[in-house]
């Protein structure tokens, strides 16, 4: 395992953790979920080790949404307050682009994008906007960010009103007075950006379920999607997602019985599904 440090196009320093298989055929780029980091994601560490031992390299690329609040170093030595509480979803393109470029520099022939939770939304948005040549996509627990939050947060409209008030009064970075769903610190600008219907992040609109999923319908590369049976019902709508990927001829999904959102104790199952997917659809 090695570490990389790379600057984004807007000069934020990101960290990456690299599991080298010594085989330059395929590398998975992992995009983490909300506020997560390699330190938190034990399940990804275990999966990455298994994959690298089976000739699939793995790069865990941090994005600016790691941890709730962090101060990221810029090229000029100054610090910028970011983290999941302050990020803007569309900036994920800058973050993912850094790691796709790095993988290409390392000489890999094929790249697979793999997201977990919010990382799935970011992977899908990146692909739909950039049309980057990617050889496969893996979604681990792809969320309907807006639909789920409206279901789980009974004071959703109060949060939105507070956020809009703060933004209108030139306080976009002001944290909302209460934690979202009892555990998320979030700024006013980020709440509006994340939880306004039809925004860029609204790309798995399972609860609203429009006829066309505008971003998902553009993906033509093979897709593997996985959820745990202990997750909420919205995550389990895998057949619905498959039906909306209208231009993807190879869409495989699994619901892992007994698994939660972080697949604790089921890492070997996820790794096996990924290896089978790669052997059958990518190689």
Buried (B, 14 or more C-beta within 10 A) or exposed (E): EEEBEBEBEEBBBBBBBBBBBEBBBBBBBBBBBBBBBBEBBEBBBBBBBBBBEBBBBBBBBBBBBBBBBBEBBBEEEEEBEBBBBBBBBBBBBBBBBBBBEBBEEBEBEBBBBBBBBBBBBBBBBBBBBEEEEBBBBBBBBBBBBBBBBBBEBEEBEEBBEBBBEBBEEEBBBBBBEBEBBEEBBBBBBBBBBBBBEEBBBBBBBBBEEEEEBEBBBBBEBBBBBBBBEBBEEBBBBBEEBBEBBEEBEBBBBBBBEEBBBBBBEBBEBBBBBBBEBBEEBBE
